[in-house]
Amino acid sequence: MTYWTHEYLLRTWGGPMVQAEFLRDISKPFFTPRIFSGFNLFLEMPQLMPDAVDLVARECRSKRAFIVTDEYAQRFAPKVRSPYEKRHNIKFEMWAKAQPDAPIDTVRDCAAQIRKFEPDLIFALGGGSAMDTAKAAWLLYEHPGVKIEILSPLVPLNLRNKAKLVAIPTTSGTGSEVSGIAVISFPDGVKLPIGGALPEFVPDFALLDPTFTVGMPPALTAGTGGDALAHAIDGFMAPKSDELNQAIAVKAIQMIFEWLPRACADGDDIMPRMKMQQAAMMAGMPLANAGSGISHALGHTIGGLFHIHHGVMVLLFIPYELQVYSRATDRHLELCDALGVRDPDSEEKSLIQLIEKIRNLMIGLNLPISLKDAGVSMSDLEEKLGIILRQTPTDPAFYFGWYDLTEVQLKDIFLCAHEGRLLDLQSDMWR
């Protein structure tokens, strides 16, 4: 199948042009939703002053709202619906069939149900896949004839003619509640990020209630938390990232190192849950406004082909991203300072100690640091290596990096990643 990422001009011209420093400094947009975080976002009684319920309800003039969620997160729907029904007489319908990785078929089914109900407010309730499904279904609700797989990122989406979007995360990782991108999967294993010339997929509201994340199992907590850490590092290291994005990213990284182990240790401890929910949201901001990194291109390809959790895969490739980028920038040294692993006498040792800091966190959370540990056999990797090497360079995150990688360099990354070995940057292929 042909996708918009295969377009030659976008790959060779779009990335470098968007990242050009002179353009970045001419205009620095920073898009976020209206964000509410806390324990009182769904109060059934009116308050003295307008609260989150009132402000969201103002956008629902037809009094019809639609909830997009999944089998697990639908348990939170009554808490979401109740204040809007009691205080503002809003009627709801719910679709709870969102699947991991947001398959295109479920997106189309969701859009068909939304069109039947004709809401002017869509609630995306769940993890990243549920929110991505809601975003793409929202697009098809507004423009039924759009072909998502070839939708150019240079074309405005022209949304909000029929509905606005409210994002309510029930996991702490994807940052989709603040991002202008939806990642949709297709039957051939491709995971395709879609957006538009403007970040119109950025929700109108993001409602962060930490009680919705209480009780998440340790493996899911670790995987989603790893996703947040990868987002923050990507958002910090991206060529387009400026001081605003970097400041938010650094704080998110520090929070994740402090609070993620505690969140994994006790799923019912509300404070780590609240801090990780906020850190994941913060990590999503620089990712959305500055861009991702090659960890996403590498992780998307492997995760899509072998059906491995997105957060687990992108974090696994972060050490290789840091090594690759260190050939073009020393920005990672600021992360060394922030995490207390800077060697004053050696930039090379500083980088190794930063990678060890990240990997020690991963090991403590029972996250794999190699593809072998993630369940990918060498025979399976070798069998699909041709597809992997062709598909990875078509991921937008690949050509929005610091420089292009050759096929030989890509192959070296994947083979090293299988064993968990770091790259030999002194070898001929990396000089």
N, C-alpha and C positions, 0 to 999 in steps of 0.2 A: 504494500500500500504506500502511496505517496503522501508525505506530510509536509506541513509548512516549513519545518526545520531543514528540509532537503533543498530549499531554495538557495541557489548559489550566491546571489547578491546579498542575501541576508547574512550568510555565513562569512563572506569575505569582506563585506562593506559595513553591514549593520552593527556588529559588535565593536570594531575599532572606532567607528564614528560616534556611537553612543558614549563610549568611554573616553573620548578625546578630552583632555584636561581643559582646553580652552572653551569647549561647549559646556562642560560641567560647571565651570566657574561663571559662565554667563547666566545660567539659570539653575537653581538648586531646589527643585520642588521636593516636598516631603509630605507624603500622603498617609493619613491615619484615619480610622473611624472615630466616632465619639465613643470613648471607652469608659465603662463603669466597672469597678472591681470591688467586691465585698460580699457581705452576708445578707444584705437587705435589698437586693435588686428585684425581688418578686413579692413585694408586700401586698397583701390583699386589702388592706385598709388605706384610704387616701391619707396623704401626709399634709402637714402645714404648707410646705412648699412643693412645687412639682418635682417628682422623682423620676427614676429611670423608666418606670412603667408609663407615666404620663407623657414623657418626651418621645418614647417609641410609639405610643398609641396615636399621637398626633399625625403620624405618617400613614395611618390606616383609615382613610376616609370612607372606604366602602364597608368597613367593619368586617372584612374577610381577611383572614390570615392563614398561612399554610406552613406546616412544620415539616421539614425534611430531616429525617433522622435514621437511625439503624435499630436493629433488634435490641441491642443492649441499652442504648441511650434513650429509647422511648420511655423508659421508666421515669425519666425526669420531666417528661412532657406535661403531666398534670400540674407540677409546680410552676412551669412556665406559663401555661394557659390560664390558670385560675385568676390571677389578678387582672388580666386583660378582659376576661369574660365578666367578672364581677364588677369591675370599676368602669369599664368602657364598652360593655356589650358587644365585644368582638367575637365573631364566630370562627371556629378553627376546623380545618381538616388536616390530617396527618398522613404522611407516607413514610413508612419505617423499613424500607428495603435497601438502604444504602449498603454497599459492599466495600471491602478493603480495596484500595487502589482505584476506586471510582470507575468501574468498567463502563464503557460507552453505552452498552445496552441498558444498564440500569439508569443512566442519565436520561436517556430518551423516554424510558417508562415514567420516570419522575416528572419530566417536562409535560408529558401527556396528561398526567393527573393534575398538575398545576393549571394547565390550560382549561380543563373542565371546571375548576373551581373559580378561576379568575380572581385571585387575591391581589391586594396591592401592598402586602407585606409578607415576606418570606423569612421564616426563622430557620437557620441552619443549626441544628442541635446535634453535637457529637464530636468525634475526632476529625482529623484532617480529611479523611475520605468522605465523610458525610458533608463537610463544608464544601469540599471540591465538587461533590455531586450537586449540591444546592446551587453553587455558582454556575456550573455548566447548564443545569436545567433551567435556571433563571434566564440565561442567555437564549435558550431555545424557546422559552415562554415568550420572551420579547420579540425574538426573530426566528420563527419556526423553520425557515428555509436555510439557515446557516449550516455549512459543512465545517464542523469543528476541526477536522483533521487538516484542512488547508486554509484555515482562517489566519491571515497574515497579522503579525503583531504590529504592523504599521497602520492597520485600519482601525478606526474608533469603533467600539462596540455599540455605542448609542443605547445605553441601558437607562433604566429608571423612567421609562415612558409608561410602564404598567405597574411596576412594583419596586420596592426597596428591600434591602437585605439586612437582617440582624443575625450576627454570628454568636453562638453560645458554645464555647469549647467544653468538652467533658474529659479531655486529656490535656497534658501539658507538654507539647512538643512541636507541633507543626507550624504554629504561628499563622495558620490560615485565616484566623479571625482578624488579622491586620494586613494581610497581603493582597496584592492585586493579581494573583495567579491562581489558576486551578490546574491540577495535574490529573489527567484522564488516561486510563489504560485502554489499550486496544487488543483485539484477539491475537495479534501476532507478537505480543509481548512488549510492544512499545508503550512507554509511559510518556505522554506528551503534555508539556506545560502549555497552557493557553492563556492569553491575556489580550491586550489591545494596545493601541498607540498611547492611550492614557490608562492608568491603573484603575479602571472602572469596576473591577472585581473587588476592590477594597470595600468591605461592608460599610453600611451607613452607621451601624452600631456594633460594638463588641461588648458583650455582657459576661463578665468573669466571676462566676460563683464557685469558690473553692470546694464547697460541699459536693459539687457534681463530680469531683475527681477523687473523693475519699473512697478508699477500698480498692483502688486499682491494684491488680496483682504486681508483684515485684518485676517480673519480666516485661510487662507492658510499661510500667513506670520507667524502667531503665531504657527501654527502646525509644520511648517518646522523649525522655530527657536527653538521650543521646542525639536525637534529631535536633532538639533545641540548641545543644552545644555546637553541633555542626553548623547550624544556621548562624549562630553568633560569630563563630570563627570565620565562616564564609563572608558574612556581612562586614567583618572587620578587615579582612584581607582583600576584598574585591577592589580592583583598580579604580572603580567609580566611587568607592567609599570616601566620604569626607569626614570632617571633625565631628559633626553631629551624629552620623551613623556610627563612627568608631567609639564615641563616648558611651552610647547606649549599648553597643556590642560588648565592650569591656566589662561594664557592670553586670550584664547578663551572664557572661562567662564566669565571673567571680561568684555570682549567686548560685549558679548551677553546681560549681565545685563544692560550695558550702552546703547546699540544701538537697541535692539529688540523692546522695547516699542516705540521708535521713528519711527522705520520702520512700526510698526502696525498703528501708529497714522496718518501717511501721506505716502501713497503708492507711491507718486511721488517725495519724497525727496531723492535725489540721494546719499547723503553722508551716511545715515543709510543703504541704499541698498548696497553700496560698502563695508561698514564695516561688515555687516552681511554676505555677500558673502564670504569675507575673513575669518571671524570667523568660518563659517560652514566648509570651506576648512581646516582650522587649526584644528578644532575639529575632522575631519575625519582622520587626521594623527595618533594621538595616538590610536584612535579606530582601525585603520588598522594595526598598528604596535605593539600594546600592548594587544589588545583584548577588547571585550565588557564586559558587566556584566549581572547579573541576571535580570535587568530591561528589557533587550532585550528578554530573554526567556519568562518572564511573559507577556510582551507586545506583542510579536509575537503571542502567543497562543490566548490571548483575542482579539487582533486586527484581526487575521485571522478568528476566529469563528464568531465574531460579526461585521466584516467589518468596523472597526474604524480606523481612520488615524494613521499610524505607529508612527509618532512623538508625537501625543497626548498620545498614550498608553505608550510608553517607558518612557516619562517624568513623567507620573502619578505614575509609579512604582519606580522612583528614590528615594523618601523618604524611601521606604521599603528596597531598596538595601542598602542605607546608614545605616539604623538601623541594618540590618543583618550583614553587613561587620564590623560594629563597635564592634562586639563581637570578631573579629579576628585581627583588626588593628586600630590604631588611626590616620591613614593617613588623615581622613576627617578633622582633626583639622587644617591642612594646608589650606584647603578650607575655614574654618572659619576665619583664619587669612586674607586670600586674599579678603574675602568679608566683613571683619570688623564685624563679629558676634561672635568672640571668647569671652567666659566668662573665665577670668583668674582663677576663683575659682572652676569651675565645668565643666568637660568634658561632662557630661550628658546634662547640660544646653546648652553647645556649640552646640551639635548635634541637639537639639530641635530648637535652634535659626537658624541653617543652614537650616533645613527643612522648618521652617517658612519663611525664606528669599526666598526659591525656590517657596513655595506655594503662597506667596504674589505676586510674579511675575506672576505665572500661573493665579491667580484670576484677576489680572490687565489686563491680555491678554484674558480673558474670556475662559480659558482652564479649563477643569474639573479636580478636585482634587480627585474625587471618581468615581467608575464605575457607580454608580447610576446617577451621573451628566452626565456621558458619554452616558446614554441611555440604560444601561444594567439593566434589572429588576432582582430582587432577584430570581424570579421563573425561569427565563432563565438561570441565573448563576447556580442555584442548579440543573437544568435539565442537564446541560452540565458539571457539576463539575467533574464527573468521567473521561470524555474525557480530560478535562483540566489538571487534576492531572496526567494522564498517558502521555499526550503529552509534557507538560512543561519540564520534566527532559530529554527529548530526544533532546531539543534544545542545540546546541553547547555552547551558552552563559551560559547555566545552569552549565555545568560541567567544565567550565573554571573560576569559581568563587573561592572564598577563601576557601569554604568548602561545603560539600553536605548538602542539606536540606532534612528533612524527609517529608513524605506525610502529616503528621499532621501539620508540620510547613508551608508547602505550602498552605494547606487549610486555615490556619489561616491568611496568607497574603492575599489571595483572598477575604475572608470574611471581613477582615478589610478594604481592598481596596474598597469594594462595598460601605461602609459607609464613607470612608475617614478617619477612625480611624487609629492611629498609633499602632504599635505592643506593647504589654506589655512584654518587654524583661525580666521582673522579674518573669514571670509565669513559671511553671514547664517545659512547652514544649520548652522554650528558654534557660533554664539554662544548 
